[in-house]
Amino acid sequence: MKPAPTADRRLFAIFLIVLIDVLGLTIILPLLPFYSEHMGASAITVGAIISVYSLCQFVAGPVLGSWSDRIGRKPILILSQIGTCIGFLILASAHSLFWIFVSRIIDGFTAGNLSTAQAYISDVAAPQERAKQLGRISVAFAIGFFVGPALTAFFFHFGYQAPILLAAGLSFTSIMATTFLLPPNNMSAEVRIKDATPAVSVSTEIFKHLKHPILARLFLEISLFYFSFSAYAAGFALFAERRFTVSGAPLNAQEVGYAFAYFGLLGIITQLFLIGRLVKKFGERRVVLFGFLSSIVGYGMLGFIREPLWIGITGVFTSFGAGVLRPALLSEIAGKVSPKERGGAIGVCQSIQSVAQIIAPLVSTALIGGALLLQWALLPSIVSGLGAFLVFRRVRTTADITG
């Protein structure tokens, strides 16, 4: 009998897989708005393209999470990655907005790979190591946000399709890595059968977790983070195109790709050198507060700058905020549920993120389409302010801190 794989081996494998997945996603991120405009999309149509992906993800997220609790994380990861690869191939061959929508719908309905990977980490990591390991996986996000847009900027020289085909190739690589490198999660088949519950609807899964008062507050906080970040990420390329010029020309996918790469580099620094020390010194709750406060400043500053070099300053604040909020909040949520329910709970987070990504891009791009660039920047800043207010109250509640 082969010895069971160690937690370190499993975590390394999932880190590699998440990194490849995020690379594919982040190659598309700075390109999709310009690619859609190239096909004749208006600003609000770009928002709809982003939103339809998230709408499908909202429907599928908790169901895929529940399935991963029943049959294991690995099969669901593979299913999700196959859908992503197919979506990218359709996107690369699209000749109209219709096919862009089709590609995002297919990808959205199977978009459970990242949430399932996070549930896998929560299975494998010891409770006292969970925040650290989720933080390390967030390094994969940061690396992806650094390398992916940089690849977009480079391959954009060869046309719009080249970066998308690269993303499809990376997605296929992720399927192979999951199949051959990732061991099954540490829950045995017997345990899964014993603990499994029937597949549930989206609403049932959400309301089950919302009955927990502390979880409900955490879900509200993470929803504010997801909304503010989604509004920012969905609209930044269009905002930059309209606000800034280089040599008299509006910023394009290449230059926005370099900007996103810079944000990713800052995220790497945050994940490698800051978040662990901050959590150890201040605790997860206060780190969440710091993240929201930093986001307020970064997003708000964007509304007042006129030169593209100032993006470098705002990026310090926005990247720190996003870099600490995601892992700290996910770690808190994962720590409040039993191992057999983590997939469902993180699936709920995925659906909350999807709701934010359905609404926020539409609002964000509508503001940009109406030439309300200042209001576009203030929107995520104000939402982050609401998050900071809620966390401040929670941090000062002794029962929650010690409970």
C-alpha positions as CSV (number, residue, x, y, z in Angstrom):
1,M,0.0,0.0,0.0
2,K,1.3,3.4,-0.9
3,P,1.9,5.8,2.0
4,A,-0.6,8.6,2.3
5,P,0.6,11.8,0.8
6,T,1.8,14.4,3.3
7,A,-0.1,17.7,3.8
8,D,2.9,19.6,2.4
9,R,2.8,17.6,-0.8
10,R,-0.9,18.2,-1.2
11,L,-0.6,21.9,-0.5
12,F,2.2,22.3,-3.0
13,A,0.1,20.5,-5.6
14,I,-3.0,22.6,-5.0
15,F,-0.8,25.8,-5.0
16,L,0.5,24.9,-8.4
17,I,-2.9,24.1,-9.8
18,V,-4.4,27.3,-8.4
19,L,-1.5,29.3,-9.8
20,I,-2.1,27.9,-13.3
21,D,-5.9,28.5,-13.0
22,V,-5.3,32.1,-11.9
23,L,-2.9,32.7,-14.7
24,G,-5.5,31.8,-17.2
25,L,-8.1,34.1,-15.5
26,T,-5.8,37.0,-15.2
27,I,-4.7,36.9,-18.8
28,I,-8.3,37.5,-19.7
29,L,-8.9,40.2,-17.1
30,P,-7.3,43.3,-18.7
31,L,-8.1,42.0,-22.2
32,L,-11.8,41.3,-22.1
33,P,-13.2,44.9,-21.9
34,F,-11.0,45.9,-25.0
35,Y,-11.8,42.7,-26.8
36,S,-15.5,43.2,-26.2
37,E,-15.3,46.9,-27.4
38,H,-13.5,45.6,-30.5
39,M,-16.6,43.5,-31.2
40,G,-18.8,46.6,-30.8
41,A,-19.7,46.5,-27.2
42,S,-20.7,49.6,-25.2
43,A,-19.5,50.1,-21.6
44,I,-22.7,48.7,-20.2
45,T,-22.5,45.7,-22.5
46,V,-19.0,45.0,-21.2
47,G,-20.5,45.0,-17.7
48,A,-23.2,42.6,-18.9
49,I,-20.5,40.2,-20.3
50,I,-18.8,40.2,-17.0
51,S,-22.0,39.9,-15.1
52,V,-23.4,36.9,-17.0
53,Y,-20.4,34.8,-16.1
54,S,-21.0,35.6,-12.4
55,L,-24.8,34.9,-12.7
56,C,-24.0,31.4,-13.9
57,Q,-21.3,31.0,-11.2
58,F,-23.9,32.1,-8.6
59,V,-26.2,29.2,-9.6
60,A,-23.5,26.6,-9.7
61,G,-21.2,27.6,-6.8
62,P,-23.0,26.1,-3.8
63,V,-24.1,23.0,-5.8
64,L,-20.5,22.3,-6.9
65,G,-19.3,22.9,-3.3
66,S,-21.9,20.5,-2.0
67,W,-20.9,17.9,-4.6
68,S,-17.3,18.3,-3.6
69,D,-18.2,17.5,0.0
70,R,-20.0,14.3,-1.2
71,I,-17.7,12.9,-3.8
72,G,-14.4,14.6,-3.1
73,R,-12.7,17.8,-4.2
74,K,-10.6,16.4,-7.1
75,P,-13.4,15.3,-9.5
76,I,-15.1,18.7,-9.1
77,L,-11.8,20.5,-9.8
78,I,-11.4,18.6,-13.0
79,L,-14.9,19.2,-14.1
80,S,-14.6,22.9,-13.5
81,Q,-11.3,23.2,-15.3
82,I,-12.7,21.4,-18.4
83,G,-15.5,24.0,-18.6
84,T,-13.0,26.8,-18.3
85,C,-10.8,25.5,-21.1
86,I,-13.9,25.1,-23.4
87,G,-15.0,28.6,-22.6
88,F,-11.6,30.1,-23.5
89,L,-11.5,28.2,-26.8
90,I,-14.9,29.6,-27.7
91,L,-13.8,33.1,-26.7
92,A,-10.7,32.9,-28.9
93,S,-12.8,31.9,-31.9
94,A,-15.6,34.4,-31.3
95,H,-16.6,36.7,-34.2
96,S,-19.5,38.4,-32.5
97,L,-20.7,39.5,-29.1
98,F,-23.1,36.5,-29.0
99,W,-20.2,34.0,-28.9
100,I,-18.4,36.1,-26.2
101,F,-21.5,35.7,-24.1
102,V,-21.7,32.0,-24.8
103,S,-18.1,31.5,-23.7
104,R,-18.6,33.3,-20.5
105,I,-21.8,31.3,-19.7
106,I,-20.1,28.0,-20.2
107,D,-17.2,29.1,-18.0
108,G,-19.5,30.5,-15.4
109,F,-21.6,27.3,-15.0
110,T,-18.5,25.3,-14.3
111,A,-16.6,27.9,-12.3
112,G,-16.1,26.0,-9.1
113,N,-12.3,25.3,-9.3
114,L,-11.0,28.1,-7.0
115,S,-13.6,27.6,-4.3
116,T,-13.1,23.8,-4.4
117,A,-9.4,24.3,-4.1
118,Q,-9.9,26.5,-1.1
119,A,-12.1,23.9,0.5
120,Y,-9.3,21.3,-0.2
121,I,-6.8,23.5,1.7
122,S,-9.2,23.8,4.6
123,D,-9.4,19.9,4.7
124,V,-5.7,19.4,4.7
125,A,-4.3,22.2,6.8
126,A,-4.3,22.0,10.6
127,P,-6.6,24.5,12.2
128,Q,-3.7,26.6,13.5
129,E,-2.2,26.6,10.1
130,R,-5.3,27.4,8.1
131,A,-4.9,31.1,7.8
132,K,-1.3,30.7,6.8
133,Q,-2.0,28.2,4.1
134,L,-4.9,30.1,2.7
135,G,-2.6,33.1,2.7
136,R,0.0,31.1,0.7
137,I,-2.7,30.1,-1.8
138,S,-3.4,33.8,-2.1
139,V,0.2,34.1,-3.1
140,A,-0.9,32.1,-6.2
141,F,-3.5,34.7,-6.8
142,A,-0.9,37.4,-6.4
143,I,1.6,35.7,-8.7
144,G,-1.2,35.1,-11.3
145,F,-2.2,38.8,-11.1
146,F,1.5,39.7,-11.7
147,V,2.4,37.2,-14.5
148,G,-1.0,36.9,-16.2
149,P,-1.5,40.5,-17.2
150,A,2.2,40.8,-18.1
151,L,1.7,37.9,-20.5
152,T,-1.4,39.7,-21.9
153,A,0.7,42.9,-22.5
154,F,3.4,40.9,-24.3
155,F,1.1,38.6,-26.4
156,F,-1.2,41.5,-27.3
157,H,1.4,42.4,-30.0
158,F,0.1,39.3,-31.9
159,G,-3.6,40.3,-31.7
160,Y,-6.5,39.8,-29.4
161,Q,-6.7,36.0,-29.9
162,A,-3.2,35.2,-28.9
163,P,-3.5,35.9,-25.1
164,I,-6.9,34.0,-25.0
165,L,-5.3,30.9,-26.7
166,L,-2.5,31.1,-24.2
167,A,-5.1,31.1,-21.4
168,A,-6.8,28.0,-22.9
169,G,-3.4,26.2,-23.1
170,L,-2.8,27.0,-19.4
171,S,-6.3,25.7,-18.5
172,F,-5.5,22.4,-20.3
173,T,-2.2,22.3,-18.3
174,S,-4.2,22.7,-15.1
175,I,-6.5,19.8,-16.0
176,M,-3.4,17.6,-16.5
177,A,-1.8,18.8,-13.2
178,T,-5.0,18.1,-11.3
179,T,-5.3,14.6,-12.8
180,F,-1.8,13.5,-12.3
181,L,-0.3,15.5,-9.4
182,L,-3.1,16.1,-7.0
183,P,-3.9,13.4,-4.4
184,P,-7.5,13.0,-3.4
185,N,-8.5,15.0,-0.3
186,N,-8.0,13.5,3.1
187,M,-11.6,12.5,3.7
188,S,-11.9,8.7,3.0
189,A,-14.7,7.3,0.8
190,E,-16.3,5.8,3.9
191,V,-16.3,9.2,5.7
192,R,-17.8,10.9,2.7
193,I,-20.6,8.4,2.4
194,K,-21.3,8.6,6.1
195,D,-21.3,12.4,6.3
196,A,-22.8,13.1,2.9
197,T,-26.0,15.0,2.7
198,P,-28.3,15.1,-0.4
199,A,-27.5,17.7,-3.0
200,V,-29.2,21.0,-2.0
201,S,-30.4,24.0,-3.8
202,V,-28.5,27.3,-3.8
203,S,-31.0,29.0,-1.5
204,T,-31.0,26.0,1.0
205,E,-27.2,26.0,1.2
206,I,-27.1,29.7,1.8
207,F,-29.8,29.9,4.4
208,K,-28.4,27.0,6.3
209,H,-25.2,28.9,6.9
210,L,-26.8,32.2,7.5
211,K,-28.5,30.8,10.6
212,H,-25.2,31.1,12.3
213,P,-25.0,34.7,13.6
214,I,-21.2,35.0,13.4
215,L,-21.1,33.5,9.9
216,A,-23.9,35.8,8.8
217,R,-21.8,38.8,9.8
218,L,-18.7,37.4,8.1
219,F,-20.7,36.7,4.9
220,L,-21.9,40.4,5.0
221,E,-18.4,41.6,5.4
222,I,-17.0,39.5,2.6
223,S,-19.9,40.5,0.3
224,L,-18.9,44.2,0.8
225,F,-15.3,43.3,-0.1
226,Y,-16.4,41.4,-3.2
227,F,-18.7,44.2,-4.3
228,S,-16.1,46.9,-3.9
229,F,-13.3,44.9,-5.6
230,S,-15.6,43.7,-8.4
231,A,-16.7,47.2,-9.2
232,Y,-13.0,48.3,-9.3
233,A,-11.8,45.3,-11.3
234,A,-14.7,45.4,-13.8
235,G,-14.3,49.1,-14.5
236,F,-10.6,49.8,-14.2
237,A,-9.7,49.1,-17.8
238,L,-12.6,51.3,-19.1
239,F,-11.8,54.0,-16.5
240,A,-8.1,54.0,-17.5
241,E,-8.9,54.1,-21.2
242,R,-11.1,57.2,-20.6
243,R,-9.1,59.0,-17.9
244,F,-5.4,58.6,-18.9
245,T,-3.3,59.0,-22.1
246,V,0.2,58.0,-23.1
247,S,1.8,59.9,-25.9
248,G,-1.6,61.4,-26.7
249,A,-3.4,58.1,-27.0
250,P,-5.8,56.4,-24.6
251,L,-4.5,53.5,-22.6
252,N,-5.0,50.2,-24.3
253,A,-5.0,46.5,-23.2
254,Q,-1.2,46.4,-23.2
255,E,-0.7,49.3,-20.8
256,V,-3.6,48.2,-18.6
257,G,-2.0,44.8,-18.6
258,Y,1.2,46.3,-17.2
259,A,-0.9,48.1,-14.6
260,F,-2.5,44.9,-13.4
261,A,0.9,43.2,-13.4
262,Y,2.1,45.9,-11.0
263,F,-0.9,45.4,-8.8
264,G,-0.1,41.7,-8.8
265,L,3.5,42.4,-7.7
266,L,2.3,44.4,-4.8
267,G,0.0,41.5,-3.9
268,I,2.9,39.1,-3.8
269,I,4.8,41.4,-1.4
270,T,1.7,41.6,0.8
271,Q,1.2,37.9,0.9
272,L,4.8,36.9,1.4
273,F,6.0,39.5,3.8
274,L,3.0,41.2,5.5
275,I,-0.1,39.2,6.1
276,G,1.4,36.4,8.2
277,R,3.1,38.9,10.5
278,L,0.0,41.1,10.7
279,V,-2.3,38.2,11.6
280,K,0.1,37.0,14.2
281,K,0.4,40.4,15.8
282,F,-3.1,41.8,15.4
283,G,-5.4,38.8,14.7
284,E,-7.5,38.1,11.6
285,R,-10.3,40.5,12.6
286,R,-8.1,43.6,12.9
287,V,-6.3,42.7,9.7
288,V,-9.7,42.7,8.0
289,L,-10.2,46.2,9.4
290,F,-6.8,47.3,8.1
291,G,-7.7,45.9,4.7
292,F,-11.0,47.8,4.4
293,L,-9.3,51.1,5.6
294,S,-6.6,50.7,3.0
295,S,-9.2,50.1,0.3
296,I,-11.1,53.3,1.2
297,V,-8.0,55.3,0.5
298,G,-6.9,53.5,-2.7
299,Y,-10.2,53.5,-4.4
300,G,-11.0,57.1,-3.4
301,M,-7.7,58.5,-4.7
302,L,-8.4,57.1,-8.2
303,G,-11.2,59.6,-8.6
304,F,-8.9,62.6,-8.3
305,I,-5.7,61.6,-10.2
306,R,-5.1,62.7,-13.8
307,E,-1.7,61.3,-14.6
308,P,-1.2,57.5,-15.1
309,L,1.9,57.5,-12.9
310,W,-0.3,58.1,-9.9
311,I,-1.8,54.7,-10.5
312,G,1.4,53.4,-8.8
313,I,0.4,55.1,-5.5
314,T,-3.3,54.1,-5.5
315,G,-2.2,50.5,-6.3
316,V,-0.3,50.3,-3.1
317,F,-3.5,50.8,-1.1
318,T,-5.9,48.8,-3.2
319,S,-3.5,45.8,-3.6
320,F,-2.9,45.7,0.2
321,G,-6.6,45.8,0.9
322,A,-7.5,43.0,-1.5
323,G,-4.4,41.0,-0.5
324,V,-5.3,40.8,3.1
325,L,-9.1,40.8,3.0
326,R,-9.7,37.7,0.9
327,P,-7.5,35.2,2.9
328,A,-8.4,36.6,6.4
329,L,-12.1,36.5,5.8
330,L,-12.1,33.1,4.2
331,S,-10.0,31.7,7.0
332,E,-12.5,33.1,9.6
333,I,-15.4,31.5,7.7
334,A,-13.7,28.2,7.3
335,G,-12.9,28.1,11.0
336,K,-16.6,28.5,11.9
337,V,-17.8,25.3,10.2
338,S,-17.1,21.6,10.5
339,P,-14.8,19.9,7.9
340,K,-17.7,18.2,6.1
341,E,-19.5,21.6,5.6
342,R,-16.5,23.7,4.5
343,G,-17.1,23.0,0.8
344,G,-20.6,24.3,1.2
345,A,-19.6,27.3,3.2
346,I,-16.9,28.3,0.8
347,G,-19.4,27.6,-2.0
348,V,-21.7,30.2,-0.4
349,C,-18.8,32.6,-0.4
350,Q,-18.4,31.9,-4.1
351,S,-22.1,32.7,-4.6
352,I,-21.8,35.9,-2.6
353,Q,-18.9,36.8,-4.7
354,S,-20.9,36.0,-7.8
355,V,-23.9,38.2,-6.7
356,A,-21.4,41.0,-6.2
357,Q,-19.9,40.3,-9.6
358,I,-23.4,40.3,-11.2
359,I,-24.4,43.7,-9.7
360,A,-21.2,45.6,-9.3
361,P,-20.0,45.4,-13.0
362,L,-23.3,46.7,-14.2
363,V,-23.3,49.6,-11.8
364,S,-19.6,50.3,-12.4
365,T,-19.8,50.3,-16.2
366,A,-23.0,52.3,-16.2
367,L,-21.2,55.0,-14.3
368,I,-18.3,54.9,-16.8
369,G,-20.7,54.9,-19.7
370,G,-22.3,58.0,-18.3
371,A,-18.8,59.7,-18.0
372,L,-19.2,59.7,-14.2
373,L,-15.6,58.7,-13.5
374,L,-15.3,60.4,-10.1
375,Q,-18.5,58.6,-8.9
376,W,-17.1,55.3,-10.3
377,A,-14.0,55.6,-8.0
378,L,-16.0,56.7,-5.0
379,L,-18.4,53.8,-5.2
380,P,-16.0,51.0,-4.1
381,S,-14.5,53.5,-1.6
382,I,-17.8,54.1,0.1
383,V,-18.7,50.3,0.1
384,S,-15.3,49.6,1.8
385,G,-16.2,52.2,4.3
386,L,-19.3,50.3,5.2
387,G,-17.2,47.2,5.6
388,A,-14.7,49.0,7.9
389,F,-17.6,50.2,10.1
390,L,-19.0,46.6,10.5
391,V,-15.6,45.1,11.3
392,F,-14.8,47.9,13.7
393,R,-18.0,47.1,15.6
394,R,-17.1,43.4,15.6
395,V,-13.6,43.9,16.7
396,R,-14.9,45.9,19.7
397,T,-17.4,43.1,20.7
398,T,-15.7,41.1,23.3
399,A,-17.9,38.1,22.9
400,D,-17.0,37.8,19.2
401,I,-13.3,38.3,19.8
402,T,-13.1,35.6,22.4
403,G,-15.9,33.4,21.1
